[in-house]
Amino acid sequence: MKMKRKVLILTHSDDSHASSVRNYLNQLGVENFTVITERLLKDYKINFSSEGLIYTISNGEKVIELTPSWNIWNRRIMVPDRNKGMPKDLQDLVTDECEKTWDGLLMAHKGKVVNRPQNHFYASSKLDQIKFAIENGVYVPDTIVTNNPSNLEDFYEKHGGNICFKLQKGAVIRTTEGNKVIYTNKVGSEQMKNASLVSSHPSLFQEYIDKEFEIRIVATDKTVTGIAIHSQDSEVSKIDYRKYDFENVRYEHIEIPEHVANFCSSMLTHYGLHFGAFDFIYSKEGRHCFLELNPNGQWLWLEEQSGYNLTREVSENLIE
């Protein structure tokens, strides 16, 4: 029988994903160790020696040697808490040194890492994802990235005004009214009056696909699981399901067609990933339309809303 690996979890405080996986591992009797990464400097000691080429981490009670018998879940590494009295340049230096230390561990570790930072970076290009999908016969909504207003106007006319704007990378904007998330938004005639604004930076626009429902697919080395998000049940979430309306939007586990499952697995392999969350639209015409891959996407809310045990699949992937 194959021995279960030990698991190091790199996360942040109040991470419900890490708590759910840790509880599952404990139920199986799998040794695991969690680092709350923002508390690295206060609560942990990390050490690397060229003599043995081994990292060690301790929390004051336990010391672990990160031999290849450990797998690592790179769940989410945060900026370390620093002395607020430090000059900003020194705070930035401390942050950079911590980041380089984690990168060194995650890039060089001989066990499984879910996922390595270099592969995460490679996989995070939305345009490269689109290119890979199209080359592998998967439908992608017509897309442009441009800072040329006339190109945007032509694209708008091409699709009869049925287009939307998306960010290539998610962002939270700090305002006087608090933090604001920029969602996917449809572009109408009023917005097109300000088409010249795209001159300020390249912007991504996409053909808007009328949805039957949306799908988030959670893929690991061995599993590809689809959860349907019936975002069209609510006016709030129709354009972007991230405008959550849990009271009115249904979530359910669905079977994924073989060609879609194979595509998700091949994209993970292409980017060297062991985990990824894929977003698709299931169109009114019954077509699976690829939107994007998030190499470190959220999934626990899908489990809570659908009742399907994704924790088991994510955890089992970590101990193989």
Secondary structure, DSSP 8 states (H G I E B T S, - for coil): -----EEEEEE-TT-HHHHHHHHHHHHHT--EEEEEGGGHHHH-EEEEETTTTEEEEE-SS-EEE--TTEEEEE---------TTS-HHHHHHHHHHHHHHHHHHHHH-SS-EET-HHHHHHHT-HHHHHHHHHHTT-B---EEEES-HHHHHHHHHHTTT-EEEE-SS--EEEETTEEEE---EEE-HHHHTTGGGGGGS-EEEEE---EEEEEEEEEESS-EEEEEE-GGG-TTTSS-TTS--TTT--EEEE---HHHHHHHHHHHHHHT-SEEEEEEEEETTS-EEEEEEETT---HHHHHHH---HHHHHHHHHT-
